[in-house]
Amino acid sequence: MCCHSLGAPARALVLSLSPRCVRAGGCRPDTRPPLRRPMDAALLVALGLLAQSLGLSLGVPGQRRPSTLYPWHRAPAPGRVRRAWVIPPISVSENHKRLPYPLVQIKSDKQPLGSVIYSIQGPGVDEEPQGVFSIDKFTGKVFLNAMLDREKTDRFRLRAFALDLGGATLEEPTDLEIVVVDQNDNRPVFRQEAFSGRVLEGAVPGTYVTRAEATDADDPETDNAALRYSILEQDGPQLFSIDEHTGDIRTVQVGLDREVVAVYNLTLQVADMSGDGLTATASAIITLEDVNDNAPGFTRDEFFMEATEAVSGVDVGRLQVEDRDLPGSPNWAARFTILEGDPKGQFAIRTDPKTNEGVLSVVKPLDYESCEQYNLRVAVQNEAPLQAAAPRAERGQARVSVRVQDINEAPVFQENPLRTSLPEGVPPGTPVATFSAQDPDTQRLQRLSYSKDYDPDDWLRVDKATGQIQTQRVLSPASPFLKDGWYRAIILAYDDASPPSTATGTLSIEILEVNDHAPELSPPSGSVCSKPDQGSGLLLGATDADLPPHGAPFHFQLSPRVPELTRNWSVSRVNVSHARLRLRHQVREGLHRLSLLLRDSGQPPQQREQPLNVTVCRCGPDGACLPGAAARRAGGVGVSLGALVIVLASIILLLLLALPVALVTRSRRQSGDKGFLHGLQDDLRDNILNYDEQGGGEEDQDAYDINQLRHPTELAALCAPLGRPPLRRDAPFGRVRPQPPRMLPTSPADIADFINDGLEVADSDPSVPPYDTALIYDYEGDGSVAGTLSSILSSLGDEDQDYSCLRDWGPRFARLADLARDPREAAARKPSSTDAFILHAGRGWKGARAPASQ
């Protein structure tokens, strides 16, 4: 007989009564479920008594002494190899609180008691969770030290060892398995706190809605995890049921109406131990889905509205409806239809998605003169089809009366846009079209007028009373307002009401192309080989300023006026715009002037006879002109030799005519220069000589001929007056009194006296104004930023003049200021080129007089 675990109720371990059945491999762990009937308990007691009679103690709670096992005991069997005993699984209940609790005692028969050291290893001992089991190393007793939880660990597999006192192995390690027996210590749990389901309203009984699910952490093989479902509470009548085993929720009665109750709340319960153990609750929310079981209906039988004529795209009014179905769903959304009263389709009804109202609008303009009131009959229905069993609405149709309001309507063009065409270049006054309109207000006597609103090139003229349009000038073909050959203008028609109504009409004029240009040859010159079998000939092209169809294809022909050209030349067509010129026979090399007749394809066709310069040259094997013939080819393209000779002869003749003229002009200029020099000698004090050169400073004695001052006797003959002295235009007298000639200083020491005498003579000269007199010059305008050259109120003395301001203009002007302030100092110095300039200036600068006019 083999040993088996007898389950949690017995809490004991029964060992084999025969050594043969407890040998290694002879006992198998008990896989049967725990004992559940009284018969199992009676059998357990009987087996326990039998074991006690054999001297074995059972591991039953309450007994202090654990059962003793000899896992390594070997029964003598001659002729056979002995095998070690195997410890059967040990069962212990979870949540055991009396600790430490002895489980079993193991012994080895190789050494007497006290000479063997026992140990165990594995989960619960030296592996996590540690400290759950322990063993007395001298007695071999195994203890439980902590409460077990089957939901965390349902069994422990340990290894038992037996050593002598010296640490040597007495027996091979053996397995020790501890099975945790389940208790109903876990309450069932729903997978979610609230379950949701949806079902159509009016569903038949037995329709599946949703499923409630729960779990239990206890052993699923026991009643501890045997779950049962039930409904504790539901709103209203008992319309739903739940399967106690699966948790499926279904309908059980008819009468589900979303318009009455839209959502149902159920309270669910689950219990273990087949419904007699621990319990848990949850809720189920069941929503009824809407079906179209309610037809929409108007709130009134008749609606009254007003609309303005001659307008479209405007709303007239709203039609209110009622529907009990779910708002926003197709079962609730209304769709309107006009059944009668709108034969021309002038009205439309759309649905407002927020209010479900019908919006009546005018989609085509109404005419008060045609109809003053419209009586419509409209119907309403849902977008979704109505359920067959649903009742029909009482107000599924309604009447709508629309009264039309009369207004001043704008004129209407009979044809808009109006398209017409004109040839290009038509003269002013050419009729274009009559763009007339009509006034739809037939019950009002109104007069229409016409005007231009858009005429970008100011090409047209519109008759105000009739709308007749004419050209008022010639339209240029190059006008930027011609788009693809079309000219666009906008004409207005308006009545005489107050305020007037205006209509806009578009006039599109196509400018027809006229064949008024002849084609032109391109290129006008070229070269061909002297031998007809060489080269490809001369490719000729043509261009035409006219647009199609008055251009290509072009016709190329040798001039009929020169019939002899056809004997040596031929023209063949290449395509619609090109032709090829070839030689028929070999001709002389050089320039040949041909005449070609070009004609286009317009109606009527335009033609032009044009010259063509062709250079005939020697060609190589490749058909190209040889280098020796290049000069002749280039000369043929340009001007002829005779024309070149004429041009050169004309240039030489012009040069010969220009040479005498230049000589005469130069002679006169030289004589005039001499006379001017003599005139300058008359009055050196009021003139500044321009020598077109600048000195190199005071040491530069070459910039000015100082001998004119050092040897004045040599210049006495040149100072003699020649005739009557010139008049001063700024002098107050008409005539100048002749002045006696002055003797120039003969030495530098006489220069100061010469200057002083000159100043005195200048001041006393009645032919010129004094230096303090305002001089009359040409008027140059007001607001000059420059100051005056002299003061009217200044005195006649030189001492009153202040020349210190000249020092701010630089070193040379500072020197000028010193010399002008003290002429004697200037006479004592050695004159330089700068001093010569100052001496020539004389009193003319000090008195700020202008030079005498010649």
WOQUIUR-V365704 format. One line per field, one symbol per residue. ss: DSSP state (H for helix, E for strand, C for the rest). phi: phi as a letter, one per 30 degrees, with the letter a starting at -180 (. if undefined). psi: psi as a letter, one per 20 degrees, with the letter a starting at -180 (. if undefined). Layout:
BEGIN
ss = ???
phi = ???
psi = ???
END
This chain:
BEGIN
ss = CCCCECCCCCCCECCCCCHHHHECCCCCCCCCCCCCCHHHHHHHHHHHHHHHHCCCCCCCCCCCCCCEECCCCCCCCCCCCCCCECCCCEEEECCCCCCCEEEEEECCCCCCCCCEEEEEEEECCCECCCCCEEECCCCCEEEECCCCCCCCCCEEEEEEEEEECCCCECCCCEEEEEEEECCCCCCCEECCCEEEEEEECCCCCCCEEEECCEECCCCCCCHHHCCEEEEEEECCCCCEEECCCCCEEEECCCCCCCCCCCEEEEEEEEECHHHCCCEEEEEEEEEEECCCCCCCEECCCEEEEEEECCCCCEEEEEECEECCCCCCCCCCCEEEEEEECCCCCCEEEEECCCCCCEEEEECCCCCCCCCCEEEEEEEEEECCCCCCCCCCCCCCEEEEEEEEECCCCCCEECCCCEEEEEECCCCCCCEEEECCEECCCCCCCCCCEEEEEECCCCCEEECCCCCEEEECCCCCCCCCCCECCEEEEEEEEECCCCCCCEEEEEEEEEEECCCCCCCEEECCEEEEECCCCCCCCEEEEEECCCCCCCCCCCEEEECCCCCCHHHHEEEEECCCCEEEEEECCCCCCEEEEEEEEEECCCCCCCEEEEEEEEEEECECCCCCECHHHHHHHHHHHCCCHHHHHHHHHHHHHHHHHHHHHHHHHHHHHHHHHHHHHHHHHHCHHHCCCCCCCCCCCCCCCCCCCCHHHHCHHHHCHHHCCCCCCCCCCCCCCCCCCCCCCCCCCCCHHHHHHHHHHHHHHHHHCCCCCCCCCCCCCCCCCCCCCCCCCCCCCCCCCHHHCCCHHHHHHCHHHHHHHHHHHCHHHHHHCCCCHHHHHHHHHCHHHHCCCCCCCC
phi = .cdbdcjdddhbcccddcdddcdeidccddcddddbcddddddddddddddddcicccdcejcdcddcccdcdcddbdibddcddcddeccbddidcdbdcdcabcbccdbdejcbccabbkejccbdddidbbbddccidccccbdcbddcbcabccbcbbbdddjdddbddbdbccccddbdcbddbddadbcbabaddiddejddcabcbbbbdddddcddcdcbcacdabdiddcbbbddccidcbdbbdjdbddcbcbcccccbbbchhjccdbababbcccdddbdcbddbddbdbbbbbbcdibbicdcabcdbbadddeicddcdcbcbddajbdcidbbbccdddcidccdbccbedbdddbcacccbbbbadddddddddddddcdbacbcccccdbddddbddbbdccbbbddidddiddcacccbbcddddccbccbbadcbbdchccbcddccidcbdcaddddcddcdchicccbbccbbccdbddcbccbcccccdddcdcbddbdbddalbbddcddcicicdcbbbbdddecccddcccadeddcdddddcbbbbdcadbbbbcbddbdbddkdbccbcccbccdbddcbacbdbccccbdbdddicddedcddddddddcddddddddddddddddddddddddddddddddddddddddddddbddcbcdcchabdcjdddccdbddddcdbdddcddddddciddddcdcddcdbcddcddcdddcbddcdddddddddddddcdddbdddddddccddcjciddddddacddddddddddccdddddckdddddddddddbdddddddddcdddddddddidedddhddeddc
psi = pqqqpjrhhhlrpprpiphhijrpihpqqpjqrqpiqhhhgghghghghhhhhjjqpqmpphphorqpqmhjppppopiqpqqqqpprqpppqrkphoqqppgrpqqpjhqrpijppqqqqapifjqppqjhqrqoihhjppqpiqqqohigpiqporpqqpqrhijqphqqqqqopopppqqmjpqqpqhqhpqqqqqqqjqqqjppgappqrqpiroiirihjoqpqrohqqpbrniqrpphghjpprqirrjoohigphpppqoqqpqakkijcqrqqrqpopppqqqnjpqqqqirhqqprqqprjqrkqqgaqoprqpiropirhihpqpqpohrjmhjliqqprpoigikqpopqpiqpqohhgphqpoqpqqqrrhqqqqhiqqqqhmiqrqppopppproqqqpphooqpprqqqqjqrqjppgronqrqoinhjpoqpqqqrphonhjlhqppphhijpprqjrppphjpijookjqppqppqpqakroqqpqqpqpopppopppnjpqqqqorjraqrqhphjqrjappqrqqpiqrqkjdqqqoppqpihnhihihiqqpqpgaijqrppqphrprqqapporpqoppajroqqpqppqqooppprqqahjjqpqhhjhghghhhhcqrgghhhggghhggghghhhghghgghhghhghhhghhghhhihnhhjqopojkqqrkahiojihpnihhhhmihhjhhiippnapqqqohjqiqhqppppqpqpqqirhhjgghggghhgghhhjoiiqqriiqpqorqpjrrkpiqrqhrphjqriqhhipojhhihiirghhgghhghhhnhhhhhhrpqahghhgghhgbihhhikqqqpp.
END
